[in-house]
């Protein structure tokens, strides 16, 4: 793990681990969309700690300029869920 992190830090997007890390994140977002296709929140009908666990990953992708992964109807469950989470009073 330490070697992977050091390589990513030293070489950034040129790291041999970068592509795999991106694939893992993209897979996570697709899995999240599948879960959200049948319910409004990650674990069911109400916002829960499961949503709190997923939000940092999606927020980080947004900060990296990768919201296009789910926006524009590409992943409608994630798009709807993220918009709903951002409307919560605790989101700030």
Residue pairs with C-beta under 8 A, 6 or more apart in sequence:
4 17
7 15
7 16
7 17
8 15
8 17
8 18
8 21
11 18
12 18
25 57
25 61
26 69
28 57
29 57
29 58
29 61
29 69
29 70
29 75
29 78
30 75
32 42
32 54
32 58
32 75
32 77
32 78
32 81
33 70
33 75
33 76
33 77
33 78
34 77
35 42
35 77
36 42
36 77
36 78
36 80
36 81
37 76
37 77
39 45
40 80
40 81
40 84
41 47
41 48
41 50
41 51
41 81
42 48
42 50
42 51
42 53
42 54
42 81
43 49
43 50
43 51
47 85
47 88
51 81
51 85
55 82
55 85
58 70
58 78
58 82
61 67
61 69
62 82
68 74
69 75
69 78
70 78
70 79
70 82
71 79
72 79
73 79
85 91
